């Protein structure tokens, strides 16, 4: 007998029919002799509908009240799922985030889980009940409801799995697993049977929006085995764990991220500490920077370029323009760029991956604007119009290795 | 400076515009130097919408899960109202039932408040915040959410007012106060400036659905002064308190209740204990009985008739037919009846009220089927087709006394 945590996203419980479908998956798992804890998000568009209601009244509402409002969404979905499980004749109990013991910090809207005191969940499991827990929410030390931010239900599920030492944490989504590239766009894209936490983290950061990043970090920290699978298709998914058999595969996936803006500062004075002053100021404004490229200094000046999200680009430019040491310098923002990456733990010990990627791009006439590498990832910045062609070319180049 | 509890029902917060209207009433009260605690119900049709969602999945869902579901309704309305108050620039904090300290028993769907531990509310008041509390809900000893049943928000408001020793509990509704008769139907109906708890209880029980009965009982027990007034019209309402100046008025109101079924059992054996056996069995099935009439025994048999709600009538008849001692007896159910009542604490010391009422009915050719009296109330059962005419006639008869 195993203890299995299952998480279902908003689209999986969007209407009565889908709620019943989830209830069947859950009760099938229970019927096979497992203890089951289910984590659910708010139904389909509930969160957006609630945000609309708030905006109609006060677009600048406090984050505390927004969290109070939004957390009602999961309250609705857990009770409906519990009712569906009752209908199938199984014992069940729904629990809100605070009832399930989720203690968070006080960052309303993007709270971090500090601890899960799962006593109540354990009690219910001992009574042989299926436990349905509201994802995305917790309670801070003031006794106020917090939300974990978008995608937070994945993190809720992994946190419960860690706290209960669950045998597996299944994340049900609308895709069948983690693919080597977006299967809707790349014909040869293949489903991976296994992937490491680090690879998954790189893929998630790079735009393969299958799993929330924080949830993977937490799974890695507490060694929770995750399985990503579809709530609609009956098929095994992708297992995410510490070590996989990476020998066979060099590259795990090719991703595209088009929410990128490249900002260049031309003719920056070549004096010590200038990078610290620029990026320290940007960090103070909570602007996440991705790739940074600094040209070799020519004489007294050098060029500095970096990428950030499109949403952050305007604020970033304001920050730069307010810096006295950059006064009068030319600052260019280019939003017509895209970041293509290959990820794979195997590339650490296999030279030539970068060369192979660059060759594929060259053969397709695609110009590389910036390059960034980590131990298990290579990213290039290219023109956004070349993006899809680039993913296809790079994926094609690595296909021989992709046979899993 | 006073501490005022204000309660707004679902129609008062049905949409963004009305929520803003409520926010203005609340902040006006606060601006005048009062501490304000606001209790709100779920928005307009939210509760019904949630019930529809539940029915689509499982019409026989457990009451625990129904309460989990329905309590999301007030969670939405308290946060929206708090946002509206924020927009007007006032400090505010919304609290769920359990955060506000509502401890209830475990009767899901119709829980009773056992205690309000209002520490958190007091803390927020000390911080000079307007406190917005979710009505209708509490927490049982197992840490599970309960609801108080329909109209429970009135009770929530009075319970908070009692716990905080508030100076006044204002119940905002869609009528301007308590009237001598339904103002939409009876032309001469007048708004009462004051009414006693007992009179209000009789009026509420008799179908003047202004205040939830339990809330009035609680107000009486803890001596909370209630004011019933409109959230739309700026006018003083009706004060409900222990003692009013009743000298001027003999009758406080005339009411009609058409949700009545009369059940008659013909030829019941005239033996001791038979009433106990019949009504004990009905009570065991949770069937509330209103008027009971037992004919004077003739020989070995007597007739027993009683009234109950239309909804309970079928179950009542089933219960009666299952009783061995009534085997073979004729049981008649008549649902085409209506109960007309006059209520007034003054009638205790004024004889002739009943006679005056009967005279008015006689003059209008209305036949009285049953009569029931209490110290401050006289009710008669008549044909449902005569009901409106009867209310008008009785109201007219007492109008000279109604000049307030």
Interface residues (C-beta under 8 A of the other chain):
Chain A: X16 X19 X20 X50 X53 X54 X56 X57 X58 X60 X61 X62 X64 X65 X66 X68 X69 X71 X72 X75 X76 X78 X79 X80 X82 X83 X84 X86 X87 X93 X94 X96 X99 X120 X143 X144 X145
Chain B: X16 X19 X20 X50 X53 X54 X56 X57 X58 X60 X61 X62 X64 X65 X66 X68 X69 X71 X72 X75 X76 X78 X79 X80 X82 X83 X84 X86 X87 X93 X94 X96 X99 X120 X143 X144 X145
